Amino acid sequence: MSIAAVARLEWRRLAVRPLAWALAALTIAWLAWTFVLGLGQFLGAQVKLAGIADAPGFTDLVAIPLLAELVKLAFLVVPLMTMTQLAGERRAGTLALLASTGLSPTLIVLGKYIAVLGWLALWLLATLSMPLLVGAESTADWGKLAAATLGTALLLATLAAIGLACSAATAFPAIAAAMALIVTLVLWTIDRGAQAAGLSGGFLGWLTMATHLQNLLRGLVVSSDLIWFALAIALSLILAIRRLGADRERQ
């Protein structure tokens, strides 16, 4: 088997899993309602905005807040999507069976990661379709929207990698989801203590996930932000692979 084969197998499992469909339906419904409310407020304020120089437009007031709402939902949705990827299989005894086929821990983790990314990509595309359909008939700032979309996609990929690492660390899916949520929240708010002490920036500021996402949501694509997400993804996947490798050595 190859990475593609593992990804296809996991994708089929996701396609028949009620949790995946329930999460997709509930979150898309909420995001659609959020979009309708934001669009209504934007249309109602157009006359007032017309008299303001450099006033925020459709992208700033509707599209980017919609992506920000998706980010908030992702903190809960992604851990729920990844909690059974490895922990569930370990608990059911099927992870050892999968390893017995000769697949390396790297192939197993990357295959499952690609499958989760596929589901998250569809989730992001479904969300983006709303502002794209309306923005095509308006003066949307496509550059800023592209940067915000890139930031959201990188965040989803990072959360998926963290979720897999936590799922690899335990045999209990609920614990894996809780661990992923806690790690994500710590990374999101790690600089709050420094700010309370009157300090800002520095290493803690760079380590904070929110710092890098906010730049992209503002339309700023900075190499250091891209590097942070790449390092977070790589480190999480390496931890998951090493954990599966340790399991194989004990068997």
N, C-alpha and C positions, 0 to 999 in steps of 0.2 A: 504493500500500500504506500501511497505517496501523501504529501500534504494536501493535494487537491482531493484525494479520496477521503481523507479524514474530514476535510471541510464539507464535502458533499454529504457524508454520513451525518455529521452534526447538524447541517442545515436541514436535512430531512426530519431530524428529531425536533428541531425548533418549529418546523412547519406544522407538526402534528401536536405540539405541546399547547394545551389550552392557556397556560400562563402567558405565553408570548402573544397570542391573539388578544387576550384580555387586556394586557398592558398596552398593546398597540391601539386598540379601540378606545380605551379610556383616555389615554394621553392625547391622541389625535383629536378626540372630541373636545377635550379641555383646551388644547392649543387653537382649535378652530374658533371656539368661543372667545378666547383671548384676542385672536386676530380680528374678529368681527367688532369687539368692543374698541380695540385700538384704532381700527379703521374709521369707526363712527366718530370717535373723538377727534381724529385727524381731519375728517371732512367738516366737522362742526367748527373747527378752529381755523379753517383755511382763510377766511376773511381777515381774521386778526393777524395771522401769520404773514399775509400778503403785505402788511404795512411795516414789517420788521425786516431790517437789513440782515442778510445772512441768516435768515430764520431756518430752523431745522425743518427737514422735509419728510417725505414718506419713509425713507430709509431709516432716519434717526428716530422717528416717532412710532413707527409701526413694525417694520421688518426686523430691526435689531432687537427691540424689546421682545418680539416673538421668539427669536433665537435665545435670548436671555431666559425666557420662561422655559424653553426646552432644556437648557442647562440645569435649571433648578429641578426639573422632573428627572433628569438623568442621574442625579445623585441617589435617587431611590430606585429608578428603573434598571439601571445597568447592574448594580449588585444583585438584584432579583434575577436578571437574565443570566448572570455568570455563576451564581451560587451552586448550581448543580453540574456545571461543566466537568469538574474534576471531583469535587466533594461527593456529589451524588453517585458518580460511577464508583468511587472508592467504597462508599457505604454499601452499594448494591453488589460489589464484587466484580463488576464488569471492567474496571480499570485494569486489573491484573490480566483479564482475558484479552483486552486490547493490546497490552504490552507483550503478551505471549505471541502475537502475530509477527513480532520482529521489529515493530515500530520503535524508533528511538523516542525518548522523552521530548526531544526537540520537535520531531514531526507531530507528535500528539498535541503538544501545546500550541504550536503554530497553526495546525489544522483547525483546532477548536477556536483559536483566536480569529482566524479568517472568517469562520462561520458567524461568529458573534458580530464582527465588523460588517458583514453583509446585511444582517438584520438591522443594525444601527444605521447603516447607510440608507436603507429603505425608509426608516423612521425619519431621518433627517430630510430626505428628498420629499416625503409626504408633507413635512412641515414647510419646506421651502416653496413647494408648489403654490401655496397661498399668496405670499408676497410677490412671487414671480408673475403670477397671472395678473395681479393688479398692477404691479410695477411696470409691466410691459406697456401699459396705457398711461403711465405717468412719468414724471422726471425723477426716477429713482437713481440714487448714486450707486452705480453698479460696482465700482471699485471698492467702496466701503462695504457693500454687501458681500462681495467676494472675500474680503479680508475677515469679516465677521463669520462667514460660513466656514472658512479655513480654521478659524479659532475654535468654532463649535465642533467641527469634525475632529480636530486634534484632541479636544477635551474628551469627546466620546471614546476615541481610541485609547486615551490614557486611562479612563475609568474602566474600560474593558480589560486592559492589561492588569490593572490593580485587582480587579475582580477575579481574574484567573489566578493570580498569585495567591490571593486569599483562599480561593477554592482549592488550590493545591495543598494548602497548609493544614487542612482539616478534613474529617470525614463527615461533618455535619453541615449541610447546606445553609441552615439558618445562622450558624456561627460564621460561616464564610461571608454571608451577606452583611452581617453586623460588622465584621472585621473590615470589609471593603468600605462600608459607610463611614466608619470611624477614621480609617486612614485617609479617605477623601476629605473629610471635614478638617482633620488636622492639617493636611496640606493646604487647604483653602484658607485657614485662619491662623497659620503658624506665626505670622508676624504681629498678631493683635497684642501680645504681651509686650513686644518691643515698642509698639506705638503707644501703649498705655504708659510706658516709662519715658515717653518723650523722644524715642528714637525712631527713625524711619530709614528705609533703604537698607544697605548692607547685605550681608549674606542671607539673613532671614527674609528680607524683602525679595531677594532673588529666588529663594526657595519656595515662596508662596505661589500656589497655582493661580490664585485670583489676579495677581500682578500681571502675569503673562496673558491670561485670557482677556483682561480688560483692555490691554493695548490693541489686541486684534479686533475686539468689538468696536473700538474707536476708529478702526481703519488703518492702524499702524502695524505693518509687518516688519518686525525686527528679528534679526538672525538669532539673538540671544533667546527670544521667546520660543522660536522653532527648535532650538537646541535643547531647551528645558523639556519640552514635550517629548522629543526624541529620546532623551536620556531617561525620563520617567517611564516611557514605554519599554525601552530596552532593559532597564533594571528590573522592572516587574516581570517581564517574560523570562529573564534569566533566573530569577528567584523561583518561578514556577517550574522551569526545566530542571533546576538543581534539586528541587523537592521531589519531583518524580524520579530523578536519577537516584536519589537516596533511597526511595522506596524500592527500586529495582535491586539495589545492592543488598538490601536486607532480606530479599526473598531468596 
